[in-house]
Amino acid sequence: MTIREAAEALGCEILQNEFEDSDLQGGYTSDLLSDVMANAKSGAALITIQAHKNTVAVATLAALPAIVVCNSRPVPDDMLASAKDEGIAVLRTAESQYVVSGKLYALLPAGAA
């Protein structure tokens, strides 16, 4: 499932849409960015409430192509600019991290991390 297909299926708005529409390899839910760097698998979507520039930096380091910002958190312009520079999709939803994680898990093939 591509990032755009996932965004549609999850009911997310795409806030930063200049990215390669690659297939998601899973998801990783965390608000502790050091945890994301240590444990997220390449190709996964980051599901978080952390909406700032550092989130993009961590996604870049971990090779995560998409960030899903939950709970309708405001996303600052500098985060979107950084994501555009790095080619990382930024999606936003009103849903909680728990709900988004469960929905994404159900959408992706078995074995996706």
Sequence and secondary structure as in RCSB ss.txt:
>XXXX:A:sequence
MTIREAAEALGCEILQNEFEDSDLQGGYTSDLLSDVMANAKSGAALITIQAHKNTVAVATLAALPAIVVCNSRPV
PDDMLASAKDEGIAVLRTAESQYVVSGKLYALLPAGAA
>XXXX:A:secstr
 BHHHHHHHHT EEEE  S   B  EEEE S HHHHHHH  TTEEEEES  SHHHHHHHHHTT  EEEE TT   
 HHHHHHHHHHT EEEE SS HHHHHHHHHHHS TT  
